[in-house]
Amino acid sequence: MAAPRILVFSTTNISDPGIDLAGSRHLHYPPTVSTITLPCSSAIRPGWILHAFERAFDGVFIAS
């Protein structure tokens, strides 16, 4: 079974530092995880989430 494709919407000041910390500790996300950085989670449009599913993502994670 293939790993699920996940799209992560990450906020600049809240969740991006955590993602950077994981990288500095040499922790890796699977290649099926894609990240989009936004200034604020309120900038996420519902249509973007639907578009992710239309593009065959299995899940969307909003990290804020």
N, C-alpha and C positions, 0 to 999 in steps of 0.2 A: 504494500500500500504506500502510495506517495505521500510525502509530507504536505499538510495543508498550506495553501497560499494565503498569507495574511497581509493585509495592508494596515500600517500603523500611521495614524495622524498624531504627530508629536508636537507639543508646544515648546517654543523657544526657551522660555525661562523656567518651566516646571519640569518637563520630562526629558528634554534634550540633555541636561547635565547628567541625569541618570544613565542615559544611553552612552554618553561619553565616558562615564565612570566604568561601565561594563567593558568598554573597549580598552581602557587603561589597565584593567585587570585581566586582559586577554581572554575575556568571555566572548563568545561568538554567537550570533543569531544564525539560524539556518538560512541558506540562500533563498528560501521561499518566502522570507519576510522582507517586505518593502516598506520604507519609511518616507513619509512626507512631513516636512517641518512647516509649521504655521505659527504666526505670532500669538494666536489665541484660539482656544477651541470653539469659541463662538463664531469664528470665521468659516467653520465647516458647514457646507451646504448639504442638505439631505440628498440632493441629486448626485453628489460625489460618492456617497455611500452606495446608492443604487448603481451608479456607473461601475464601481469596483466589482460588484457582484455580476454585472453584465460582462465584465472583462475576466471572468472566471476566478475571482478571488473567493476563497472559502469563508473568510471572515474579515471583519474590520474591527480594529482596536483603537479607541480614542484615548490617548495618554495625555492627561492634563492634570 
